[in-house]
Amino acid sequence: MIRSHDNDDDILTAGSHFCGSDSETNENGVACSHAYSVLHTYILEGGAHAGTKMLKIRNPWGSEQYNANWSDGDSKWTQDYKD
């Protein structure tokens, strides 16, 4: 459903679960009780993670850093997936 709305160029947003004040982050570096813009949806093709569904999101504050699976430094990001 989310991918369908993305393909229709609808405006999409997401929010993190309530886990405290929005000045706190959870164990993965995601701000608690915070809103995010959904920029794009992806389904990975090829490789060990083919079929993985992903969202590219933007943190309007930009001050927290996600640090779990598929974070910027994660080894799952092969050059093919980056391209």
N, C-alpha and C positions, 0 to 999 in steps of 0.2 A: 504494500500500500504506500509506504514512504517513497519507494523508488518511482512508483507511478506519479505521485505528486511532484517529485523532482523532475521527471521527464516532461511534465506539464508546465514547468517553470513556476510552480507555486512557491510562495514564501514559506519556509519551514523553520521551526524552532524546536529546541529540546531543553530539558532541564534536568539537573542532577537531583538525586534524592535528598530529602531533608536529613542532614547528619550533624547539624549544628548551625552556627552563624555562617553567613556567606563570606566571612573573613577567615574561616577555617577550611582546610582541605581534608579529603579522606586519604586513605592509605595509598591511593593511586595518583595523588596530586590534583584531583578534581575538586573544584570549589564546591562547598556544601550549599544546597538550596540556591542554585545559580542557574541563570538562563544562558543558552548558547544558540548561535545561528547555525543552521545546517546548510553547508555550502554545496554539498554534492553527495550522491550515493555511488557506491562502487560494488561490484562483485568481481573478485579476483579471478583471473583466468590463468591456467597453466600452473605448473609447479606443485609443491607440496600443499599449498594453501588454496588451491583452486576451489571456487565456490564460496569462499569466505565473504560474508557481507560486511561492508564497512561504511561508515559515515565520515565525511570530512566536515568537522565542525570548527567554528570560530568562537573563541572566548572574547567577548567585547572588552573585558578588562585587560586581557593579555598578560597577566602577572603570574598566573599559576602555570605549572608545567606537568602535564600528564606523564607518568613514568611507569606504566605497566605494558602489557602486550601491545605491540604495534606503535609504541612511542617512538619518537624521533631516532633514538639510538638503538632500537631493537634490531637484533640480527636477522629477524624475519624479513626485513626490508632488503631483498636482493635488488640488484641493479634492474632486472626486468620489471619488478613491481614498482620501483621508483620511476622508471620510464613510463 
